[in-house]
Amino acid sequence: MANMKRGAMSGSIRSTVLLCVGLIALVVVLFVIKVLRPVSLDEEALRELGVVLLPVPRELVIEGLTDITEQPVTVDSFKGRWSFVFFGFSHCPDICPTTMAEMGKAFRELAEKSPNIAKQMQGVLVTVDPERDDPETLERYVRTFSASFTGMTGTRESLADFATQVNVAFGKIPDGNGGYTVDHTGNIVIINPQGHYRGFIKMPQSAHTIRETATSLWERYPEG
């Protein structure tokens, strides 16, 4: 009789221990998931980082542009992914390489830590210097910062039309030596998976802000 009681008590202790171990394992798994899961920021938190999202996404009309493979660019070129678009040029001495480097760093970090999100993102440089930035030059330049980046060019008129639609301005400035530079807006334009203008990231750019923006947009606005 005593042996039976001891056996029952031993079985009860084992069950209790196994239950506790299971609960601890569950807590650990939930904690790891919470730590590893990207944190989604709301619009107010994004605004503090310098990210402006439009209340209503704006439709775009894109004509007369080509990409680095010399294929026509249309609104469809932006559909299916979130696009981070910077208007710059390969001869730019400061803001362009700095911004493109930060974008490249952000995309690499996303690819390492959140590959599912990285697949839904596209990095684009739209030139504001079409006379010097032909497709070959653009490809060489953008691939310096990321193998996944693409570039777009076109006539000055078509580029200006696209830029105006996303609140970007640019213009030639003589450099005093017979050449010129190009003054331009330094924001990163955000285009949603529907091909609509969704907002922009203000200067100064940082990989942290770009990465947090990409994560939050992907999680909070999957359809754009």
C-alpha positions in Angstrom: 0.0 0.0 0.0 2.8 2.4 1.0 4.6 1.5 -2.2 1.5 2.4 -4.2 1.2 5.7 -2.5 4.9 6.5 -3.1 4.5 5.5 -6.8 1.5 7.8 -7.2 3.3 10.6 -5.4 6.3 10.2 -7.6 4.2 10.2 -10.7 2.5 13.4 -9.6 5.8 15.1 -9.0 7.1 14.0 -12.4 3.9 15.5 -14.0 4.3 18.7 -12.1 8.0 19.0 -13.1 7.2 18.3 -16.7 4.4 20.9 -16.7 6.8 23.5 -15.2 9.5 22.7 -17.7 6.9 23.0 -20.5 5.7 26.4 -19.2 9.3 27.6 -18.9 10.1 26.5 -22.4 6.9 28.3 -23.7 7.9 31.5 -22.0 11.4 31.3 -23.4 10.1 30.7 -27.0 7.7 33.6 -26.7 10.5 35.8 -25.4 12.8 34.9 -28.2 10.0 35.5 -30.8 9.3 38.9 -29.2 13.0 39.9 -29.3 13.6 38.7 -32.8 10.4 40.0 -34.3 10.9 43.5 -36.0 9.3 46.3 -34.0 6.6 48.2 -35.9 6.5 52.0 -35.3 3.3 53.9 -35.6 3.0 57.1 -37.6 3.8 59.4 -34.7 7.0 57.5 -33.9 7.9 57.6 -37.6 7.2 61.3 -37.7 9.7 61.8 -34.9 12.3 60.1 -37.1 11.6 62.5 -39.9 9.2 60.3 -41.9 6.1 62.0 -43.4 3.3 59.8 -44.7 0.5 61.3 -46.8 -3.0 60.9 -45.4 -4.1 59.6 -48.8 -1.6 58.0 -51.2 -1.3 59.9 -54.4 -1.5 58.3 -57.8 1.4 58.8 -60.2 1.7 59.2 -64.0 5.2 58.1 -65.2 6.2 58.4 -68.8 9.4 58.8 -70.8 11.7 57.1 -68.3 14.0 54.0 -68.8 15.9 51.9 -66.3 19.5 50.7 -66.3 18.6 47.9 -68.8 17.1 50.6 -71.1 13.6 49.2 -70.5 10.7 51.6 -70.2 9.7 52.6 -66.7 6.0 53.0 -65.9 3.9 52.9 -62.7 4.0 49.1 -63.0 7.7 49.2 -62.4 6.9 50.2 -58.8 4.1 47.8 -58.1 4.4 44.8 -55.8 7.1 46.3 -53.5 7.7 49.3 -51.4 10.2 51.6 -53.2 12.6 54.0 -51.6 13.5 56.5 -54.3 16.3 59.0 -54.2 16.7 61.8 -56.8 20.4 62.4 -57.3 23.3 62.0 -59.7 26.6 60.2 -60.1 28.8 63.3 -60.1 27.3 64.5 -56.8 30.1 65.1 -54.3 28.3 64.8 -51.0 24.6 64.2 -50.3 24.1 61.5 -53.0 26.9 59.1 -52.0 26.1 59.6 -48.4 22.4 58.9 -48.8 22.9 56.0 -51.2 25.4 54.5 -48.7 22.9 54.7 -45.9 20.2 53.1 -48.1 22.6 50.3 -49.0 23.5 49.7 -45.3 19.7 49.6 -44.4 19.0 47.1 -47.2 21.9 44.8 -46.1 20.7 44.9 -42.5 17.2 44.0 -43.6 18.5 41.2 -45.8 20.4 39.8 -42.8 17.8 40.2 -40.0 14.4 40.3 -41.9 14.8 38.7 -45.3 11.1 38.5 -45.8 10.8 42.3 -45.5 13.9 42.9 -47.6 12.3 41.0 -50.5 9.4 43.5 -50.5 11.7 46.5 -50.8 13.2 48.2 -53.8 16.0 50.9 -53.8 16.0 53.3 -56.7 18.1 56.2 -57.9 16.4 58.6 -60.3 19.0 60.8 -61.9 18.7 64.6 -62.1 21.6 64.7 -64.5 20.5 62.8 -67.6 23.2 64.4 -69.8 25.9 62.6 -67.9 24.0 59.6 -66.3 23.3 57.2 -69.1 22.1 53.7 -68.2 25.6 52.2 -68.0 26.9 55.0 -65.8 23.8 54.7 -63.5 24.2 50.9 -63.2 27.8 51.2 -62.3 27.0 53.9 -59.7 24.0 52.3 -58.0 25.6 48.9 -57.8 28.5 50.4 -55.8 26.0 50.7 -52.9 23.9 47.6 -53.4 23.7 44.9 -56.0 19.9 45.0 -55.7 19.5 48.8 -56.5 18.4 50.1 -59.8 18.6 53.4 -61.6 16.3 55.4 -63.8 16.9 58.2 -66.4 15.0 59.9 -69.2 14.6 63.3 -70.8 14.9 66.3 -68.5 11.2 67.0 -69.1 10.0 63.5 -68.1 12.3 63.5 -65.0 11.1 66.9 -64.0 7.5 65.8 -64.4 8.0 62.7 -62.2 10.0 64.8 -59.6 7.2 67.4 -59.4 4.6 64.7 -58.6 6.6 63.6 -55.6 7.5 67.1 -54.3 11.1 67.0 -55.5 12.9 69.9 -57.2 16.2 70.1 -59.1 18.1 72.4 -61.3 21.5 73.0 -62.9 23.9 75.3 -61.2 27.1 76.6 -63.1 30.2 75.8 -61.1 32.2 78.8 -62.4 34.7 76.6 -64.4 32.6 76.0 -67.5 30.9 73.0 -65.9 27.9 72.5 -63.6 26.5 70.7 -60.7 22.8 70.0 -59.9 21.0 71.3 -56.9 18.2 68.9 -55.7 15.9 67.9 -52.9 17.5 65.4 -50.5 14.4 63.5 -49.4 13.9 59.8 -50.0 10.6 59.3 -51.7 8.4 56.4 -50.6 6.2 54.7 -53.2 3.8 52.0 -52.1 3.2 48.6 -53.7 0.2 50.1 -55.6 2.6 52.5 -57.4 1.3 55.5 -55.4 3.3 58.3 -53.8 3.1 57.5 -50.0 5.4 60.0 -48.4 9.1 60.8 -47.8 12.0 60.6 -45.4 13.6 64.0 -44.6 17.3 64.7 -44.4 19.6 63.8 -42.9 19.2 60.1 -43.9 20.3 57.2 -41.7 20.2 53.5 -42.2 18.4 53.2 -38.9 15.5 55.4 -40.1 15.3 53.7 -43.5 15.3 50.2 -41.9 12.7 51.2 -39.3 10.5 52.8 -41.9 10.7 49.7 -44.2 9.8 47.4 -41.3 6.8 49.5 -40.1 5.4 50.1 -43.6 5.6 46.3 -44.4 3.8 45.4 -41.1 1.3 48.2 -40.8 0.4 48.8 -44.5 0.8 45.5 -46.4 -1.3 46.8 -49.3 0.2 50.2 -49.3 
